[in-house]
Amino acid sequence: MTAKSISRRVYRAILAVSAASMVVMVVTVLLVNEDLEQTMLDVEFAQERDFILMNNTGDSVLVWDTPNLAVVFIPEGKPPPAAMPRVFRGLPPQYSAEIKVGSETFLVSVDTVRAGQARTGRLYVAKNITHFEHREAVFQVALIIMAMIIIAFSLLLAVLSSRRIVRPLQSLSDRISRIPVGPHMPRMEIDYVDAELRSIAMTFNRFLDELESYVRREQSLLSLASHELRTPIAVMSGALDILESRGQLHLNDQATLKRVRRSCDEMRHNVNILLKLARREPGFHEQEILDLRPAVQQVIDDLKISHHVGDRITLDARFPLKVCADPAMIHMLLRNLVQNAVQHTKSDITVTITGSAIEIEDQGSGLGLDQQAILRGEKRIASDGSTRSGLGLYIVTLMAERLGWRLDIAQTDQSGTRVRLTPTPPAADAESGMK
């Protein structure tokens, strides 16, 4: 899921509010201006109409045609005048609207009225409102320019406001990212002016308290586990020493005893490695240059005995591949990778050593989605021990990460899985000094 930016959301919210407010303001101004203009014209039009009616006897046809005002009064029963103004031609007996004549606009009214105390007749009145229309056009242009200026200021305000709002959150995030991970983590400052940010900082400090308490409990448990795991291994090693010192074993029993001793030593090394991985200790002391070809061959030989794989595993060592690392960790890493292939397929397995990588390829049904996620480091094994599925692969990812080696799924489909392990080549000075 793509993360969304708070800054963009604040920016869009401020811009949307500003745009909506601007639209409401412009529409309101246009409506109010139109209403005021119409009211002024109606009042002025009514005054002039009343003045004409009061000063006309209603006995004769009245024609008054000026550039700004045209008036025609036709008493009832008399024909229209020959010099009828152009703006009134072709209008119905009852009419009221704006008329465009050339480049001029007129507000026209045609109605049946009573002139003074005399006869009734038809009154035509047309007022030139062209100047009002021009001023309205200028006003609309000014309003558009003002709206554009408001939009520009809204954009600027949205950018500045979003940055100002998000800056404290970014500062809080930077402070959190600068806290070093370890058994004693410094607490965050709570000198924030904003109450919400201060609350977040205080909550995070409480979380660090709980986290340190949890880490201390885990470290105590690991120390106890280290003692409890090493003790039985030491007892078994001592018992093996006693059996060997008696010199009463048959040659076959001596060979078996050697395998037991090798497994006991391997168990001790594995316990040390797992404890170091769990404790995140800074490094491993036993570093040496070793060729991976004999190490892989030893893993294959051990699996032939412990898992009865027979001749299913084939080693294709095309080129020698040397690394500088802890031999016990290398052995544990290779064994888990090859053993995982053994457990997930009944077909043949090929281990290929090239000049730069090791590839373990099987002919099974391919890794499941959960196992692929574990190898990619996207999924962790539950610490409560509720499941052991994928534990070997999880240990592989931890050791590869610790060694700085690259672990890739080169292929996983219905025809099998190919896992590529790319070691870090040993430095030239280390290789020359350890030969």
PyMOL commands that set and color helices and strands:
alter all, ss='L'
color gray80, all
select helices_A, chain A and resi 6-54+86-88+130-177+195-246+251-279+292-306+327-343+369-375+391-403+428-434
alter helices_A, ss='H'
color red, helices_A
select strands_A, chain A and resi 62-65+69-75+95-101+104-114+120-128+288-291+313-317+322-325+349-353+358-362+406-413+416-422
alter strands_A, ss='S'
color yellow, strands_A
deselect
rebuild
show_as cartoon
